[in-house]
Amino acid sequence: MGTMTAEDVRRTPVRLTGSFDDDVAALRPELHRYATRLTRHPSDAEDLVQETMLRAFKAYDRLRPDTFVTAWLFTIARNTWFSMCRASARRPEVLLADMGDHASTATDAGVGASAEVEALRDDVDPDLVAALAGLSEEMRTTVFHVVVGDMLSRDAADLLGVSTNTVLTRMHRSRKALRRALNAAA
């Protein structure tokens, strides 16, 4: 037989030594690369790695000797990322009174700015921010996950707890509404 490739080594079950540091913590650099691909943001990736390592540490004593440690760790990371996204989608919007002087003209008109709109405010055209603020919460959240979060429609559907067709419909209607709002602003 030939020599094993790096991919073969990764798929080969690792014999557990009984030491979390040897078995799991050694995979931290690879986990960080995976987390960065999932989150697409360095600080979010670091948060995800920390939470994943904590969950892995808590579950380490339940591992079977034939467990594929890398796959197990990456599954924890993926599930943790989805949980973090779901939690952020459930966060309440910022109250207008809490926004102080940072309120935009859209919020002055009585529309509460979501966390997504707030995050994009400094980096995106103000007309686009105002158009996004005009969308319903469901549509705005869907657009954020699919466009900004670069999620597949099926992944966004799982995250939001709706069908893929609902995500596709929301995206279609959101695009039409955004085009109308941007054309009116121009």
Rosetta silent file (secondary structure, phi, psi, omega in degrees, C-alpha in Angstrom):
SEQUENCE: MGTMTAEDVRRTPVRLTGSFDDDVAALRPELHRYATRLTRHPSDAEDLVQETMLRAFKAYDRLRPDTFVTAWLFTIARNTWFSMCRASARRPEVLLADMGDHASTATDAGVGASAEVEALRDDVDPDLVAALAGLSEEMRTTVFHVVVGDMLSRDAADLLGVSTNTVLTRMHRSRKALRRALNAAA
SCORE:     score description
SCORE:     0.000 S_00000001
   1 L     0.000  155.906 -178.803    0.000    0.000    0.000 S_00000001
   2 L   -83.150 -175.699  178.022    1.144    3.587   -0.539 S_00000001
   3 L   -77.649  155.551 -178.682    1.743    6.324    1.959 S_00000001
   4 L   -84.017  139.973  175.687   -1.197    7.998    3.645 S_00000001
   5 L   -83.953  170.744  178.722   -2.211   11.494    2.577 S_00000001
   6 H   -61.030  -35.626  179.247   -3.104   14.249    5.046 S_00000001
   7 H   -66.633  -39.188  177.692   -6.785   13.583    4.284 S_00000001
   8 H   -63.565  -40.850  179.844   -6.365    9.886    5.112 S_00000001
   9 H   -64.016  -41.467 -179.394   -4.720   10.782    8.412 S_00000001
  10 H   -63.795  -35.350 -178.294   -7.560   13.172    9.260 S_00000001
  11 H   -84.486  -13.339  179.760  -10.180   10.479    8.609 S_00000001
  12 L   -74.163  130.943  179.453   -8.326    7.812   10.546 S_00000001
  13 L   -62.191  138.294  178.924   -9.743    7.366   14.030 S_00000001
  14 L   -92.463  130.331  176.547   -7.411    8.648   16.674 S_00000001
  15 L   -72.229  121.664 -177.078   -6.846    6.314   19.606 S_00000001
  16 L   -69.001  135.834 -179.892   -7.833    8.339   22.622 S_00000001
  17 L   -92.752  -14.326 -175.941   -5.091    8.836   25.176 S_00000001
  18 L    92.209    0.254  178.784   -7.418    9.950   27.955 S_00000001
  19 L  -112.452  118.864  178.789   -5.939   13.443   27.919 S_00000001
  20 H   -58.499  -42.014 -179.014   -8.129   16.262   26.581 S_00000001
  21 H   -60.285  -42.487 -179.028   -5.028   18.328   25.827 S_00000001
  22 H   -74.263  -40.313 -173.025   -3.483   15.576   23.710 S_00000001
  23 H   -84.846  -39.175 -171.306   -6.662   14.393   21.984 S_00000001
  24 L  -115.006  -49.427 -175.884   -8.705   17.557   21.444 S_00000001
  25 H   -60.098  -28.095  178.512   -6.797   20.736   22.324 S_00000001
  26 H   -65.279  -19.891 -179.597   -4.125   19.803   19.784 S_00000001
  27 H   -87.951    3.307 -175.659   -6.787   20.251   17.076 S_00000001
  28 H   -55.534  -44.753  179.132   -7.377   23.907   18.026 S_00000001
  29 H   -60.241  -42.420  178.700   -5.559   25.432   14.973 S_00000001
  30 H   -66.517  -39.016  176.834   -7.575   23.261   12.586 S_00000001
  31 H   -63.279  -39.636  179.852  -10.760   24.090   14.528 S_00000001
  32 H   -64.574  -40.783  176.763   -9.974   27.801   14.282 S_00000001
  33 H   -61.738  -43.209  179.176   -9.614   27.563   10.479 S_00000001
  34 H   -64.182  -43.614 -179.814  -12.964   25.744   10.309 S_00000001
  35 H   -63.588  -37.860  178.501  -14.605   28.317   12.608 S_00000001
  36 H   -65.764  -38.397  176.526  -13.290   31.162   10.462 S_00000001
  37 H   -65.165  -39.111  179.713  -14.816   29.529    7.375 S_00000001
  38 H   -67.819  -48.771 -171.214  -18.154   29.174    9.185 S_00000001
  39 H   -87.342  -29.625 -176.956  -18.327   32.646   10.702 S_00000001
  40 L    62.316   24.402  178.484  -16.359   34.653    8.140 S_00000001
  41 L  -151.550  125.615 -173.901  -15.265   36.966   10.953 S_00000001
  42 H   -57.632  -43.281 -178.010  -12.157   36.547   13.158 S_00000001
  43 H   -70.858  -35.825  175.665  -13.696   37.602   16.472 S_00000001
  44 H   -66.060  -37.428  178.664  -16.779   35.441   15.895 S_00000001
  45 H   -63.276  -42.280  179.458  -14.481   32.555   14.998 S_00000001
  46 H   -64.954  -40.995  176.102  -12.568   32.951   18.252 S_00000001
  47 H   -61.010  -42.491 -179.945  -15.845   33.018   20.226 S_00000001
  48 H   -64.780  -41.801  178.246  -16.966   29.889   18.402 S_00000001
  49 H   -61.524  -45.799 -179.885  -13.673   28.109   19.124 S_00000001
  50 H   -59.579  -47.665 -178.804  -13.914   28.991   22.831 S_00000001
  51 H   -66.353  -39.283  178.293  -17.503   27.761   23.099 S_00000001
  52 H   -63.334  -45.414 -179.727  -16.714   24.613   21.096 S_00000001
  53 H   -63.980  -37.462  177.593  -13.737   23.758   23.273 S_00000001
  54 H   -63.268  -46.817  179.674  -15.828   24.263   26.411 S_00000001
  55 H   -65.516  -38.915  178.505  -18.556   21.957   25.123 S_00000001
  56 H   -64.542  -40.800  179.525  -15.990   19.410   23.967 S_00000001
  57 H   -61.854  -41.825 -179.471  -14.307   19.456   27.380 S_00000001
  58 H   -66.509  -30.052 -176.234  -17.641   18.821   29.095 S_00000001
  59 H   -99.973   -3.261 -173.018  -18.424   15.887   26.788 S_00000001
  60 H   -57.143  -40.269 -176.414  -14.919   14.427   26.507 S_00000001
  61 H   -68.522  -11.108  179.543  -15.423   11.715   29.123 S_00000001
  62 H   -96.925    1.508 -179.671  -18.342   10.275   27.100 S_00000001
  63 L   -69.694  141.046  172.876  -16.284    9.653   23.941 S_00000001
  64 L   -83.911  153.842 -178.535  -15.975    6.106   22.699 S_00000001
  65 L   -60.121  -25.678 -177.858  -12.465    4.861   21.867 S_00000001
  66 L   -95.602   14.876 -178.749  -13.321    4.594   18.150 S_00000001
  67 L   -69.278  137.947  171.843  -14.601    8.183   17.826 S_00000001
  68 L   -80.220   99.751 -169.951  -13.321   10.290   14.938 S_00000001
  69 H   -61.464  -43.168 -178.634  -12.157   13.152   17.140 S_00000001
  70 H   -63.625  -46.305  179.391  -11.841   15.765   14.386 S_00000001
  71 H   -63.192  -41.109  178.017  -15.303   15.031   12.999 S_00000001
  72 H   -60.319  -45.107 -178.790  -16.737   15.029   16.524 S_00000001
  73 H   -67.325  -42.042  179.497  -15.142   18.404   17.279 S_00000001
  74 H   -67.740  -33.569  175.853  -16.236   19.956   13.979 S_00000001
  75 H   -64.692  -41.632  176.203  -19.799   18.713   14.548 S_00000001
  76 H   -61.102  -43.513 -179.798  -19.798   20.430   17.926 S_00000001
  77 H   -62.164  -46.562 -179.260  -18.515   23.617   16.256 S_00000001
  78 H   -62.509  -46.832 -179.986  -21.158   23.523   13.520 S_00000001
  79 H   -65.164  -37.103  177.530  -24.001   22.874   15.962 S_00000001
  80 H   -65.386  -41.469  178.650  -22.683   25.567   18.298 S_00000001
  81 H   -62.337  -44.389  178.039  -22.528   28.053   15.414 S_00000001
  82 H   -62.618  -40.093  177.782  -26.122   27.302   14.457 S_00000001
  83 H   -63.400  -41.569  178.655  -27.171   27.718   18.081 S_00000001
  84 H   -64.419  -39.512  178.306  -25.350   31.045   18.291 S_00000001
  85 H   -66.343  -43.029  177.113  -27.055   32.235   15.094 S_00000001
  86 H   -60.343  -41.946 -179.655  -30.468   31.171   16.379 S_00000001
  87 H   -64.045  -40.504 -179.962  -29.834   33.007   19.646 S_00000001
  88 H   -69.502  -30.148  177.757  -28.839   36.186   17.820 S_00000001
  89 H   -70.868  -24.825 -179.768  -31.979   35.950   15.673 S_00000001
  90 H   -89.045   -7.292 -179.023  -34.093   35.814   18.852 S_00000001
  91 L   -65.082  140.409  178.958  -32.502   38.877   20.449 S_00000001
  92 L   -70.786  155.465  177.121  -34.919   41.782   20.814 S_00000001
  93 L   -69.844  156.583  178.309  -34.400   44.905   18.788 S_00000001
  94 L   -69.895  132.516  177.476  -32.740   47.888   20.392 S_00000001
  95 L   -68.754  145.840 -179.732  -35.265   50.266   21.885 S_00000001
  96 H   -58.715  -36.713 -179.693  -35.330   53.711   20.329 S_00000001
  97 H   -65.416  -29.539 -179.753  -34.683   55.298   23.748 S_00000001
  98 H   -79.130  -15.368 -175.194  -31.499   53.235   24.106 S_00000001
  99 H   -81.741  -20.840  176.745  -30.136   54.367   20.765 S_00000001
 100 H    56.338 -131.675 -175.980  -29.649   57.992   21.832 S_00000001
 101 H   -77.769   -4.836 -175.847  -27.935   60.174   19.254 S_00000001
 102 H   -87.457    1.935 -178.340  -27.105   57.230   17.000 S_00000001
 103 L   -69.224  138.344  179.088  -30.631   56.927   15.626 S_00000001
 104 L   -89.485  178.084  177.888  -30.897   57.341   11.885 S_00000001
 105 H   -64.237  -29.493  178.129  -33.621   59.113    9.978 S_00000001
 106 H   -66.507  -39.269  179.739  -35.284   55.719    9.516 S_00000001
 107 H   -75.848  -29.255  176.057  -35.486   55.234   13.273 S_00000001
 108 H   -65.006  -27.515  179.997  -36.649   58.828   13.747 S_00000001
 109 L   -79.264   -0.336  176.228  -39.552   57.955   11.470 S_00000001
 110 L   104.239    5.571  179.806  -40.619   55.323   13.999 S_00000001
 111 L   -99.748  121.925  179.019  -38.924   52.233   12.572 S_00000001
 112 L   -72.779  135.171 -179.832  -36.737   50.389   15.102 S_00000001
 113 L   -85.025  130.174  178.192  -33.319   49.498   13.727 S_00000001
 114 L   -78.458  170.028  177.065  -32.403   45.848   14.030 S_00000001
 115 H   -61.551  -35.338  179.238  -28.946   44.674   15.025 S_00000001
 116 H   -62.908  -45.682 -179.543  -28.347   43.805   11.373 S_00000001
 117 H   -65.851  -40.940  178.425  -29.155   47.346   10.235 S_00000001
 118 H   -61.309  -43.124 -178.299  -27.022   48.798   13.042 S_00000001
 119 H   -65.128  -33.574 -176.964  -24.070   46.590   12.082 S_00000001
 120 H   -87.372  -12.980 -171.359  -24.294   47.626    8.444 S_00000001
 121 L   -54.469  -43.573 -175.653  -24.890   51.325    9.088 S_00000001
 122 L   -81.506  -20.336 -173.545  -21.223   52.392    8.947 S_00000001
 123 L  -105.608   -7.098 -171.949  -20.184   50.137    6.067 S_00000001
 124 L  -126.927  154.310  177.844  -23.102   50.389    3.652 S_00000001
 125 L   -51.248  130.701 -178.975  -24.789   53.101    1.619 S_00000001
 126 H   -57.707  -31.892  177.866  -27.304   54.975    3.843 S_00000001
 127 H   -65.445  -37.876  177.826  -30.037   54.525    1.217 S_00000001
 128 H   -68.133  -40.062  178.003  -29.584   50.750    1.434 S_00000001
 129 H   -61.361  -43.952  178.690  -29.679   50.883    5.240 S_00000001
 130 H   -64.528  -38.905  178.820  -32.928   52.864    5.077 S_00000001
 131 H   -65.945  -40.544  177.300  -34.357   50.395    2.534 S_00000001
 132 H   -63.747  -39.356  179.793  -33.410   47.457    4.789 S_00000001
 133 H   -64.281  -23.668  179.266  -35.033   49.178    7.767 S_00000001
 134 L   -79.173  -10.881  178.625  -38.241   49.331    5.734 S_00000001
 135 L   -79.666  157.032  174.257  -38.423   45.532    5.463 S_00000001
 136 L   -67.513  161.010 -178.793  -40.319   43.428    7.971 S_00000001
 137 H   -57.659  -43.474 -178.983  -38.239   41.753   10.690 S_00000001
 138 H   -62.594  -43.902 -178.327  -38.642   38.311    9.067 S_00000001
 139 H   -69.328  -41.555  179.732  -37.556   39.547    5.662 S_00000001
 140 H   -62.667  -43.041  179.362  -34.668   41.603    7.058 S_00000001
 141 H   -64.821  -41.451  178.765  -33.390   38.637    9.095 S_00000001
 142 H   -62.930  -46.747  178.655  -33.641   36.341    6.079 S_00000001
 143 H   -60.382  -42.155 -179.138  -31.752   38.802    3.856 S_00000001
 144 H   -60.118  -48.174 -177.125  -29.098   39.217    6.530 S_00000001
 145 H   -68.452  -39.818 -176.483  -28.441   35.491    6.868 S_00000001
 146 H   -77.713  -43.763 -174.541  -28.527   34.721    3.140 S_00000001
 147 H   -89.076  -56.229 -176.583  -26.696   37.775    1.798 S_00000001
 148 H   -74.463  -44.618  179.625  -24.482   39.066    4.596 S_00000001
 149 L   -77.960   -7.383  177.554  -24.011   35.709    6.328 S_00000001
 150 L    54.366   41.713  179.022  -23.530   34.023    2.938 S_00000001
 151 L   -91.662  150.426  170.543  -25.722   31.094    3.986 S_00000001
 152 L   -69.881  153.465 -178.816  -27.385   28.695    1.609 S_00000001
 153 H   -58.318  -39.080 -179.283  -31.161   29.004    1.536 S_00000001
 154 H   -68.222  -35.545  177.702  -31.588   25.580    3.120 S_00000001
 155 H   -69.208  -40.878  176.751  -29.186   26.472    5.953 S_00000001
 156 H   -64.069  -37.960  178.326  -30.978   29.759    6.565 S_00000001
 157 H   -62.448  -44.415  177.068  -34.274   27.865    6.564 S_00000001
 158 H   -61.261  -44.039 -178.503  -32.973   25.474    9.230 S_00000001
 159 H   -63.694  -42.181 -176.738  -31.650   28.371   11.268 S_00000001
 160 H   -86.120   -9.900  179.311  -34.890   30.361   11.047 S_00000001
 161 L    74.130   33.044  178.344  -37.133   27.329   11.516 S_00000001
 162 L  -128.889  174.748  178.654  -38.983   27.749    8.221 S_00000001
 163 L   -79.584  160.560  177.319  -39.078   25.884    4.924 S_00000001
 164 H   -61.317  -37.968  178.216  -36.587   26.531    2.128 S_00000001
 165 H   -61.965  -36.093  177.480  -39.464   27.770   -0.033 S_00000001
 166 H   -64.068  -42.505  178.216  -40.301   30.367    2.616 S_00000001
 167 H   -62.410  -45.074 -179.773  -36.703   31.617    2.539 S_00000001
 168 H   -63.015  -40.367  178.065  -36.765   31.790   -1.264 S_00000001
 169 H   -64.778  -45.390  178.715  -40.081   33.663   -1.210 S_00000001
 170 H   -60.822  -41.413  179.539  -38.814   36.118    1.406 S_00000001
 171 H   -64.516  -42.299  179.224  -35.661   36.729   -0.629 S_00000001
 172 H   -61.550  -48.656 -179.395  -37.671   37.342   -3.805 S_00000001
 173 H   -66.854  -36.629  178.977  -40.026   39.782   -2.068 S_00000001
 174 H   -65.616  -43.158  178.951  -37.148   41.470   -0.233 S_00000001
 175 H   -61.177  -42.998  178.412  -35.220   42.041   -3.446 S_00000001
 176 H   -62.573  -45.365 -179.066  -38.292   43.584   -5.084 S_00000001
 177 H   -65.019  -40.139  178.970  -38.933   45.827   -2.070 S_00000001
 178 H   -66.815  -40.510  177.220  -35.277   46.891   -1.900 S_00000001
 179 H   -60.341  -45.678 -179.942  -35.208   47.701   -5.640 S_00000001
 180 H   -60.722  -46.378 -177.493  -38.371   49.818   -5.258 S_00000001
 181 H   -65.957  -40.541 -179.662  -36.972   51.668   -2.226 S_00000001
 182 H   -71.308  -35.308  175.507  -33.583   52.274   -3.862 S_00000001
 183 H   -65.926  -38.391  178.444  -35.168   53.478   -7.107 S_00000001
 184 H   -67.201  -35.914 -179.996  -37.348   55.874   -5.110 S_00000001
 185 H   -71.526  -28.934 -178.952  -34.272   57.144   -3.227 S_00000001
 186 L   -82.051    0.000    0.000  -32.407   57.712   -6.507 S_00000001
